[in-house]
Amino acid sequence: MNTGLIIAAFKDIAKSKSLEPDEVNVLIQDGIHAGLARIYGANVDAEITIDDLAGDIDMVVLKRVVDEVEDPSAEVSVEEARWDDPTYEVGDVMEIPVDFSEFGRNAVMAAKQRIVQLVREGERQRIRDEYSSRIGEMLSGEVQQIERGKLVLILNRTREAEAIIPWKEQNPRERFRQGESIRCVLKKVEETPKGPRLIFSRADPLFVAALFKLEVPEIYQGIVEIKELTREVGGRTKIAVHSRDDSIDPVGACVGLKGSRVQAVVSELGGERIDIVPWHPDPEIFARRALAPARVAKVMSDSARQVITAIVDEDQLSLAIGRNGQNVRLASQLIGWQIDLYGSREWLERGEDMAVFVEGDGDGYETADFPLSELSLEADILAALAASGYDSFLDIIDLDRTDFLAVEGVTEEAAVQLLTLIEDLTVPDSDGGEPAAAEAGGGPA
């Protein structure tokens, strides 16, 4: 049997599995040992030497010389040993050279199975080592097939890894086909009888965080930090950010020039609304910001119960509540406190004090608005709007075509452009509720 061809064949296997030469030799030795065990017995002891340059494999089976043999795979009687060399004594070790020609079909199959098993175990361990520390990281691949709702993936980095996106980790607004490229975030590494299985997600808040890390260099560099993030997949995400550098606006960094960065995230999420707010350690200030895009008239806190009472004007109430209570629910999850929300009329009907409605109660950071100058509008349109008192996005969000045409200097074409911009920067609720304002300079609310 040509041992050079055997070594070459094993090296081809190793190359396809990206194994180092030393790893290949260990695999060959373990495989040959399994073949020898099939010939001599389970407890066989052997020395196996591989000469890569000459293409030779030397095999020597070692047996201890004993008076009475109890384990033929590891022992030889002194009488039998002395047939080979009369000088053998009890306790010596007899070396028995083995040629590959002695390997029968069963021994060869045992060697092959052992090598395949070791290669597979090595692959599994490499997958564990590589991915266990990458939870929350964005990875890309291809949809190999769709099985009972789950997506089976082929990863670009490790094609042999078992990777899936379960149904519950998918965005119900998205549909993928076999062969499509896909980006997702690693949620966990799950152990199965067949080895590690990589569980990915596009529904977890980690996916949104990974997208922002990809689109916002300041987050990737650690200058801007995502402090809190909550999400109702397919509907809305709220994210609170903080800058370690006072000269960098964390919200502006996430939004990008004319909303370019946040719009890239929104596009990947299939149009999911995103509110970006600046994080604050004070729960009252944080709650005011978290309820964006609604303007909050007053917030009061009960630290013992961890409850925030928020009062908003009547025209802001539906915006603060959100469709099916989504906005206030996510705001509560974002700050980690319960939020009790009241409209000003209900608050007064409860007999509460009107003194809570005081001017200048805000924190000096308007999270639900941004200047119209950040939009792609011509200077004459901006000037006409400013002359009529419209300077920010929330000033015009509720205006219709007639309102715009009533502004001196705004033409029919300009009115259409303005309405289109408002439509692009808001996502109307499917049940006809209030549209949510774009957050912090261009992100859909």
C-alpha positions in Angstrom: 0.0 0.0 0.0 1.5 3.4 -1.0 1.7 5.4 2.2 2.7 8.5 0.2 -0.7 8.5 -1.5 -2.4 8.0 1.9 -0.6 11.1 3.3 -1.4 13.1 0.2 -5.1 12.1 0.5 -5.2 13.1 4.1 -3.6 16.4 3.3 -6.2 17.2 0.7 -8.9 16.6 3.4 -7.0 18.8 5.8 -6.6 21.6 3.2 -10.4 21.6 2.5 -10.9 22.0 6.3 -8.2 24.7 6.7 -6.1 22.5 9.0 -2.4 23.1 9.9 0.2 20.5 9.0 0.7 19.5 12.6 -3.0 19.0 13.0 -3.0 16.8 9.9 -0.3 14.6 11.4 -2.1 14.2 14.7 -5.3 13.2 12.7 -3.3 10.6 10.7 -1.8 9.2 13.9 -5.1 8.9 15.6 -6.7 7.3 12.6 -3.9 4.7 12.2 -4.2 4.0 15.9 -7.9 3.3 15.5 -7.0 0.9 12.6 -4.4 -0.9 14.8 -7.0 -1.2 17.5 -9.2 -3.0 15.1 -6.4 -5.5 14.3 -4.8 -5.9 17.8 -7.5 -4.9 20.2 -8.8 -1.8 22.0 -5.8 -1.3 24.4 -3.1 -1.4 21.7 -0.1 0.8 22.3 1.8 2.0 19.3 4.4 4.4 18.1 3.5 6.1 14.8 6.0 8.2 12.9 5.1 10.3 9.8 7.8 11.5 7.4 6.2 14.2 5.3 9.2 14.6 3.0 9.6 10.9 2.2 5.9 10.2 2.4 6.5 7.3 4.8 4.6 6.1 7.8 6.4 3.9 10.4 4.2 1.9 12.8 5.5 -0.1 15.8 3.1 -1.9 18.2 4.4 -2.1 21.8 3.6 -5.1 24.0 4.8 -5.7 27.5 6.4 -9.1 28.1 4.5 -11.1 30.9 4.4 -14.6 32.3 0.7 -14.9 31.7 -1.2 -12.9 29.1 -4.4 -11.2 30.3 -4.7 -8.6 27.6 -3.5 -9.8 24.2 -3.8 -6.2 22.8 -1.1 -4.9 25.1 0.8 -8.0 26.4 2.8 -10.9 25.0 4.0 -14.0 26.8 7.7 -14.4 27.5 7.7 -17.6 25.5 6.3 -15.9 22.4 8.6 -13.0 22.8 11.7 -15.2 23.0 10.8 -16.7 19.6 11.8 -13.4 18.2 14.7 -12.7 20.6 15.8 -15.1 23.4 17.0 -12.2 25.6 13.5 -11.0 26.4 12.6 -11.0 30.1 9.4 -10.4 31.9 8.8 -6.6 32.2 10.5 -5.8 28.9 8.7 -4.1 26.0 8.6 -5.9 22.7 8.5 -3.7 19.6 6.5 -5.2 16.7 6.9 -3.4 13.3 3.7 -3.2 11.3 3.3 -2.8 7.6 0.3 -1.2 5.9 -0.2 -4.4 4.0 -1.5 -5.9 7.2 -4.3 -3.4 7.3 -7.4 -5.2 6.1 -10.7 -3.5 4.9 -12.0 -3.2 8.5 -8.8 -1.6 9.8 -8.8 0.9 6.9 -12.5 1.8 7.5 -11.8 2.2 11.3 -8.9 4.6 10.5 -11.0 6.5 8.0 -14.0 6.8 10.4 -11.7 8.0 13.2 -10.2 10.7 11.1 -13.6 11.9 9.9 -14.8 11.9 13.5 -11.8 14.0 14.6 -12.2 16.4 11.7 -15.8 16.9 12.6 -15.1 17.4 16.3 -12.3 19.9 15.4 -14.8 21.8 13.2 -17.3 21.9 16.0 -14.7 23.2 18.5 -13.5 25.9 16.1 -17.1 27.0 15.7 -17.5 27.2 19.5 -14.2 29.0 19.9 -14.9 31.5 17.1 -18.6 32.4 17.9 -19.0 32.1 21.6 -17.4 35.5 22.1 -19.3 37.1 19.2 -22.8 37.3 20.7 -24.5 40.5 19.5 -22.2 40.8 16.4 -23.6 41.4 12.9 -22.8 38.6 10.5 -23.9 38.0 6.9 -24.7 34.9 4.9 -27.2 33.4 2.4 -30.6 31.8 2.9 -30.0 28.1 2.1 -33.5 26.9 2.6 -36.7 27.6 4.6 -37.9 24.8 6.9 -41.3 25.1 8.7 -40.8 28.8 9.0 -37.2 28.9 10.2 -34.4 30.2 7.9 -31.4 27.9 7.4 -28.3 30.0 6.6 -24.9 29.5 5.0 -22.5 31.9 6.6 -20.0 33.7 4.5 -17.2 33.2 7.1 -17.9 29.5 8.2 -20.0 27.7 5.6 -20.0 24.4 7.5 -21.5 25.9 10.6 -25.2 25.1 11.4 -26.9 28.5 11.5 -30.6 29.3 11.7 -33.0 32.1 12.3 -36.1 30.6 14.1 -39.5 32.0 13.3 -39.7 33.9 16.6 -36.5 35.7 15.7 -37.7 37.0 12.4 -39.4 40.3 11.5 -43.0 39.5 10.5 -42.8 42.3 8.0 -40.0 40.6 6.1 -39.9 37.7 3.7 -36.7 36.1 2.4 -36.3 33.6 -0.5 -33.8 30.8 -1.0 -30.5 32.2 -2.2 -31.0 35.7 -0.9 -28.3 37.5 1.0 -29.1 38.2 4.6 -27.7 40.1 7.6 -28.5 39.1 11.1 -27.1 39.3 14.6 -25.8 36.3 16.6 -28.0 35.8 19.6 -26.6 32.6 21.1 -24.6 29.4 20.5 -26.8 26.4 21.3 -25.4 23.0 22.0 -27.2 20.0 20.2 -26.3 16.3 19.9 -24.9 17.1 16.5 -22.7 20.0 17.8 -23.1 23.7 18.2 -25.9 25.5 16.4 -25.8 29.2 15.9 -29.0 31.0 16.6 -29.4 34.3 14.7 -32.0 37.0 15.0 -33.4 40.0 13.1 -36.1 40.6 15.7 -33.9 41.1 18.8 -33.0 44.7 19.9 -29.4 43.5 19.5 -29.9 43.6 15.7 -30.8 47.3 15.8 -27.8 48.0 18.0 -25.5 46.1 15.6 -27.0 48.1 12.7 -26.3 51.4 14.4 -22.7 50.2 15.2 -22.3 49.5 11.5 -23.7 52.8 10.3 -22.4 55.2 13.0 -18.6 55.4 13.3 -18.9 57.1 16.7 -20.7 54.1 18.1 -18.1 51.7 16.6 -15.3 53.8 18.1 -17.0 53.9 21.5 -17.4 57.7 21.5 -21.2 57.4 21.4 -22.8 54.6 23.6 -26.1 53.0 23.3 -27.3 53.2 26.9 -30.8 51.7 26.5 -32.7 50.1 23.7 -36.2 48.6 23.5 -38.1 47.3 20.5 -41.4 45.9 19.3 -40.3 44.2 16.1 -41.9 45.4 12.9 -43.4 48.4 14.7 -41.2 50.7 16.6 -37.8 51.0 18.3 -36.7 53.5 20.9 -33.0 54.0 21.5 -31.2 56.2 24.1 -27.7 57.3 23.4 -25.0 59.1 25.3 -21.7 60.7 24.2 -18.5 60.4 26.1 -17.3 63.5 24.2 -19.3 66.7 25.1 -18.5 68.2 21.7 -20.4 65.4 19.9 -24.2 65.3 19.8 -25.1 61.6 20.3 -28.5 62.0 18.6 -27.1 63.9 15.6 -24.3 61.3 15.2 -26.9 58.5 15.0 -29.2 60.5 12.7 -26.5 61.6 10.3 -26.5 64.3 7.6 -30.2 64.8 6.6 -31.0 61.5 8.3 -28.7 59.4 6.1 -27.5 57.1 8.9 -30.8 56.4 10.6 -32.5 56.0 7.2 -30.0 53.2 6.4 -31.1 51.4 9.6 -34.8 52.0 8.9 -34.4 50.6 5.4 -32.7 47.4 6.7 -35.6 47.1 9.2 -38.2 47.3 6.5 -39.5 50.7 7.5 -39.7 50.2 11.2 -40.0 53.5 13.1 -37.1 54.6 15.2 -37.0 57.2 18.0 -33.5 58.3 19.0 -33.3 60.2 22.3 -30.4 61.4 24.4 -30.0 59.4 27.6 -30.1 61.2 30.9 -29.5 59.8 34.5 -32.4 61.9 35.9 -35.5 59.7 35.4 -37.8 62.7 34.9 -35.7 64.2 32.2 -35.2 60.8 30.6 -38.9 60.1 30.7 -39.6 63.4 29.0 -37.2 62.5 26.2 -38.4 58.9 26.0 -41.9 60.0 25.2 -40.8 61.6 22.0 -42.0 62.5 19.5 -44.7 63.9 21.8 -44.1 67.1 23.7 -44.5 66.6 27.5 -45.9 69.5 29.6 -44.9 68.1 33.0 -43.3 65.0 34.6 -43.3 64.1 38.2 -41.6 61.1 39.8 -42.2 58.7 42.7 -38.8 57.2 43.4 -40.0 54.8 46.0 -42.5 53.2 43.5 -40.4 54.0 40.4 -43.4 55.6 38.8 -43.3 58.6 36.5 -46.5 60.7 36.1 -46.4 62.5 32.7 -49.0 65.2 31.6 -49.3 66.3 28.0 -51.5 68.8 26.2 -54.6 67.3 24.5 -53.1 67.8 21.0 -50.1 65.7 22.0 -52.0 62.9 23.8 -52.5 60.5 20.9 -48.9 61.0 19.9 -47.7 60.3 23.4 -49.8 57.1 23.7 -49.0 55.8 20.2 -51.0 53.2 18.3 -52.3 50.6 20.8 -50.3 52.3 23.6 -47.0 51.5 21.8 -45.2 54.8 22.4 -45.8 55.1 26.1 -45.2 51.3 26.6 -41.8 51.5 24.9 -40.9 54.7 26.7 -41.6 52.9 30.0 -39.4 50.0 29.0 -36.7 52.3 27.9 -36.4 54.2 31.2 -37.2 51.1 33.4 -40.0 52.9 35.3 -43.7 52.8 35.0 -45.2 55.8 33.2 -48.7 57.0 34.1 -49.8 59.3 31.2 -52.5 61.9 31.5 -53.9 64.5 29.1 -54.2 68.0 30.5 -58.1 67.8 30.5 -58.1 64.5 32.4 -55.5 65.8 34.8 -57.7 68.9 35.7 -60.8 66.8 35.8 -59.1 64.7 38.5 -58.9 68.0 40.5 -55.1 68.2 40.3 -53.2 71.4 40.6 -52.9 73.6 37.5 -49.6 74.9 38.8 -47.9 71.9 37.2 -48.2 73.7 33.9 -45.4 76.2 34.1 -43.3 77.7 31.4 -39.7 76.5 30.8 -40.1 73.2 32.6 -38.2 71.3 29.9 -34.6 70.1 30.1 -33.4 72.3 27.3 -33.2 69.5 24.7 -36.1 69.2 22.3 -35.9 65.6 21.2 -38.9 65.5 18.9 -38.0 68.3 16.6 -35.3 69.6 14.3 -34.7 72.8 12.2 -36.3 72.9 8.7 -32.9 74.0 7.5 -31.8 70.3 7.8 -34.2 69.4 5.1 -33.5 69.5 1.3 -35.4 72.7 0.8 -34.6 75.7 -1.3 -33.6 78.9 0.5 -36.7 80.9 -0.8 -39.1 78.2 0.6 -37.3 78.2 4.0 -37.5 82.0 4.1 -41.2 82.0 3.3 -41.9 79.4 6.0 -39.8 81.3 8.5 -41.6 84.5 7.8 -44.9 82.8 8.7 -43.4 81.4 11.9 -42.6 77.9 10.7 -39.0 77.1 11.7 -39.0 73.4 12.8 -40.3 70.1 11.5 -43.0 69.8 14.2 -44.2 73.3 13.2 -45.3 71.9 9.8 -46.0 68.3 10.5 -49.8 68.8 10.8 -50.1 71.3 7.9 -51.9 70.2 4.7 -51.8 71.5 1.1 -54.2 74.4 1.8 -52.2 75.6 4.8 -49.0 75.6 2.8 -50.5 77.5 -0.1 -51.8 80.1 2.4 -48.1 80.9 3.2 -46.9 83.8 1.0 -44.2 82.6 -1.3 -45.0 78.9 -1.2 -46.1 77.7 -4.7 -48.1 74.6 -5.6 -44.9 72.8 -6.5 -43.3 73.8 -3.2 -46.4 72.6 -1.3 -46.2 69.2 -3.0 -42.5 69.0 -2.1 -43.2 69.8 1.5 -46.0 67.2 1.8 -43.8 64.6 0.2 -41.0 65.3 2.7 -43.5 65.0 5.6 -44.7 61.7 4.2 -41.2 60.4 3.8 -40.2 61.4 7.3 -43.3 60.0 9.0 -44.9 56.5 9.0 -48.7 56.7 9.3 -50.3 54.1 11.5 -52.2 51.4 9.7 -55.4 52.1 11.7 -55.4 55.8 10.7 -54.0 57.1 13.9 -51.6 60.0 14.4 -48.4 59.9 12.3 -45.2 59.7 14.3 -42.8 62.6 13.8 -39.3 62.0 12.5 -37.0 61.8 15.5 -33.9 64.0 15.9 -33.4 65.2 12.3 -34.7 62.6 10.0 -35.3 59.3 11.7 -38.9 58.0 11.3 -40.7 58.0 14.6 
